[in-house]
Amino acid sequence: MNLDIAIIGAGPAGLCFARALAESGLRIVVLERQTEAALSAPAFDGREIALTHNSAQLMRELGLWERIDAQAISALRDARVFNGSSLHSLNFNHRDTPQSELGYLVSNHLIRKAAYDVVKSSPAITLKTEAQVASIKTDANGVQVKLANGEIIQTKLLIGADSRFSETRRAMGIAADMHDFGKIMMVCVMEHPVSHQHAAWEWFDYGQTLALLPMNGMRSSVVITLPPQAIDSLMKMPEDDFNREISARFQHRLGAMRLVSTRHAYPLVTVYSKRLVGQRFALIGDAAVGMHPVTAHGFNFGLTGIATLSSEIKAALASGQDIAADRLLLRYEQAHRRHTRPLFLATHAIAKLYGNDSPPARFLRTSALRVGSRISPFKRAVAGLLA
Ligand SMILES: Cc1cc2nc3c(=O)[nH]c(=O)nc-3n(C[C@H](O)[C@H](O)[C@H](O)COP(=O)(O)OP(=O)(O)OC[C@H]3O[C@@H](n4cnc5c(N)ncnc54)[C@H](O)[C@@H]3O)c2cc1C
């Protein structure tokens, strides 16, 4: 098989990248190890993805947005940050931005489904499911991907979009800074009698971190971060006990909460690849930058990276240049690093400070929040960043 671009991984990043180049005249293959059935009807995975206005616009341009039922898109108007047991919160308000909301919330499985559908409707893209990559080789002349069934795919450019634990990144000899927080996040949807007023909560309580993402109606996506044994017990807990336990963990601020979905657990591991490109090779999505979910920017960064790299490739095509030239890939790396690195580092610092319950850290946590809430330009800047 002789094509232009091979993408390993048909997650939201790999599929959106393929779609971004679907009308460029390039022939693209996406290699995914899951089955076609799993991709065409993705199961609910617990993740509610907070999307910025910029991401919503990029999804419109890719044709994903209109494939998502408007009723399934929830407005994210405000954000509140709580510390310990205090009722005082640092508030980020949509009124500090020109928009009527900071962003939107959409279930990850709906994003995956929309991305699959747009790819399937693009004749220039071939999707190979249940594909096992046996080896990859890139040199100055091209890329060769060998599949376990013996098939050989030759292209000009290879893209690694195979998650934060990317095997493609490792096979290309690229190291990554990985940080395991030693904690697990449990996500599920819960109904509650007290309205969330479309505000997201990030609650750095002592001994646990709670987040609440407002969905349409009287329901929210609940995210609880705890050590593995505590999450294991929550995952197995009978539903009535679970409802009581979560209502109590939220100090009944939302009334009696009730589980209305399956529960899902994710290890809290962040990744920043040492390099984002190699010879005829680029990393995108979580394979490039695997964010801590506390600032809700993983897929948002994935989309901006896709926009940057795909427009570089389109410009190269328009001027008859190599779509995998070193200089082109380097420009992508520099731009994506500039865009992602500051928030990646800031998120780490916040997660470390607010995950620390020692007396000096408690003092710093409270002081930082109080100072932040008094500085209007800071709040406006963060609200602008969220939006
Ligand atoms: C609890 C939680 C909440 C989140 N909330 C937000 C949020 O609010 N906002 C936000 O922007 N982001 C959020 N994120 C991050 C977001 O979910 C990710 O950034 C996004 O899903 C990454 O997409 P991806 O395509 O890069 O990787 P993935 O979704 O991991 O997809 C990778 C794909 O590659 C395939 N694959 C892996 N290895 C191979 C291989 N060797 N060969 C072939 N295929 C392979 C996999 O099967 C999969 O289909 C959250 C994440 C979590 C865990």
The ligand as an SDF file (V2000), in Angstrom:
LIG
                    3D

 53 58  0  0  0  0  0  0  0  0999 V2000
  -11.1990   11.6400   33.2920 C   0  0  0  0  0  0  0  0  0  0  0  0
  -10.7120   12.4730   32.1350 C   0  0  0  0  0  0  0  0  0  0  0  0
  -11.2770   13.7110   31.8960 C   0  0  0  0  0  0  0  0  0  0  0  0
  -10.8430   14.5020   30.8350 C   0  0  0  0  0  0  0  0  0  0  0  0
  -11.3950   15.7320   30.6700 N   0  0  0  0  0  0  0  0  0  0  0  0
  -10.9790   16.5120   29.6550 C   0  0  0  0  0  0  0  0  0  0  0  0
  -11.5420   17.8130   29.4650 C   0  0  0  0  0  0  0  0  0  0  0  0
  -12.4370   18.2340   30.1990 O   0  0  0  0  0  0  0  0  0  0  0  0
  -11.1020   18.5780   28.4200 N   0  0  0  0  0  0  0  0  0  0  0  0
  -10.1120   18.1430   27.5780 C   0  0  0  0  0  0  0  0  0  0  0  0
   -9.7460   18.8820   26.6530 O   0  0  0  0  0  0  0  0  0  0  0  0
   -9.5610   16.9190   27.7400 N   0  0  0  0  0  0  0  0  0  0  0  0
   -9.9660   16.0980   28.7540 C   0  0  0  0  0  0  0  0  0  0  0  0
   -9.4150   14.8590   28.9230 N   0  0  0  0  0  0  0  0  0  0  0  0
   -8.3650   14.4300   27.9760 C   0  0  0  0  0  0  0  0  0  0  0  0
   -8.9360   13.8060   26.6950 C   0  0  0  0  0  0  0  0  0  0  0  0
   -9.8070   12.7630   27.0110 O   0  0  0  0  0  0  0  0  0  0  0  0
   -7.7520   13.3260   25.8690 C   0  0  0  0  0  0  0  0  0  0  0  0
   -6.8670   14.4040   25.6390 O   0  0  0  0  0  0  0  0  0  0  0  0
   -8.1650   12.7520   24.5200 C   0  0  0  0  0  0  0  0  0  0  0  0
   -9.0790   11.7110   24.6540 O   0  0  0  0  0  0  0  0  0  0  0  0
   -6.9070   12.1970   23.8320 C   0  0  0  0  0  0  0  0  0  0  0  0
   -7.2260   11.7090   22.5620 O   0  0  0  0  0  0  0  0  0  0  0  0
   -6.1270   10.8860   21.7550 P   0  0  0  0  0  0  0  0  0  0  0  0
   -6.7680   10.5390   20.4610 O   0  0  0  0  0  0  0  0  0  0  0  0
   -4.8290   11.5970   21.7500 O   0  0  0  0  0  0  0  0  0  0  0  0
   -5.8500    9.5770   22.6220 O   0  0  0  0  0  0  0  0  0  0  0  0
   -6.8470    8.3550   23.0390 P   0  0  0  0  0  0  0  0  0  0  0  0
   -8.2280    8.8500   23.2830 O   0  0  0  0  0  0  0  0  0  0  0  0
   -6.1140    7.6950   24.1440 O   0  0  0  0  0  0  0  0  0  0  0  0
   -6.8770    7.4400   21.7440 O   0  0  0  0  0  0  0  0  0  0  0  0
   -5.7600    6.6800   21.3360 C   0  0  0  0  0  0  0  0  0  0  0  0
   -6.2150    5.6550   20.3080 C   0  0  0  0  0  0  0  0  0  0  0  0
   -5.0700    4.9300   19.8510 O   0  0  0  0  0  0  0  0  0  0  0  0
   -5.3650    3.5320   19.8610 C   0  0  0  0  0  0  0  0  0  0  0  0
   -4.0760    2.8320   20.0300 N   0  0  0  0  0  0  0  0  0  0  0  0
   -3.2770    2.8250   21.1110 C   0  0  0  0  0  0  0  0  0  0  0  0
   -2.1650    2.1270   20.8590 N   0  0  0  0  0  0  0  0  0  0  0  0
   -2.2590    1.6710   19.5860 C   0  0  0  0  0  0  0  0  0  0  0  0
   -1.4180    0.9000   18.7420 C   0  0  0  0  0  0  0  0  0  0  0  0
   -0.2280    0.4610   19.1610 N   0  0  0  0  0  0  0  0  0  0  0  0
   -1.8520    0.6100   17.4900 N   0  0  0  0  0  0  0  0  0  0  0  0
   -3.0480    1.0600   17.0330 C   0  0  0  0  0  0  0  0  0  0  0  0
   -3.8840    1.8170   17.7870 N   0  0  0  0  0  0  0  0  0  0  0  0
   -3.4860    2.1140   19.0410 C   0  0  0  0  0  0  0  0  0  0  0  0
   -6.3340    3.3490   21.0100 C   0  0  0  0  0  0  0  0  0  0  0  0
   -7.0820    2.1730   20.8710 O   0  0  0  0  0  0  0  0  0  0  0  0
   -7.1860    4.6160   20.8930 C   0  0  0  0  0  0  0  0  0  0  0  0
   -8.2620    4.4280   20.0010 O   0  0  0  0  0  0  0  0  0  0  0  0
   -9.8150   14.0480   29.9840 C   0  0  0  0  0  0  0  0  0  0  0  0
   -9.2300   12.7940   30.2100 C   0  0  0  0  0  0  0  0  0  0  0  0
   -9.6710   12.0120   31.2800 C   0  0  0  0  0  0  0  0  0  0  0  0
   -9.0240   10.6750   31.5170 C   0  0  0  0  0  0  0  0  0  0  0  0
  1  2  1  0
  2  3  1  0
  2 52  2  0
  3  4  2  0
  4  5  1  0
  4 50  1  0
  5  6  2  0
  6  7  1  0
  6 13  1  0
  7  8  2  0
  7  9  1  0
  9 10  1  0
 10 11  2  0
 10 12  1  0
 12 13  2  0
 13 14  1  0
 14 15  1  0
 14 50  1  0
 15 16  1  0
 16 17  1  0
 16 18  1  0
 18 19  1  0
 18 20  1  0
 20 21  1  0
 20 22  1  0
 22 23  1  0
 23 24  1  0
 24 25  2  0
 24 26  1  0
 24 27  1  0
 27 28  1  0
 28 29  2  0
 28 30  1  0
 28 31  1  0
 31 32  1  0
 32 33  1  0
 33 34  1  0
 33 48  1  0
 34 35  1  0
 35 36  1  0
 35 46  1  0
 36 37  1  0
 36 45  1  0
 37 38  2  0
 38 39  1  0
 39 40  1  0
 39 45  2  0
 40 41  1  0
 40 42  2  0
 42 43  1  0
 43 44  2  0
 44 45  1  0
 46 47  1  0
 46 48  1  0
 48 49  1  0
 50 51  2  0
 51 52  1  0
 52 53  1  0
M  END
$$$$
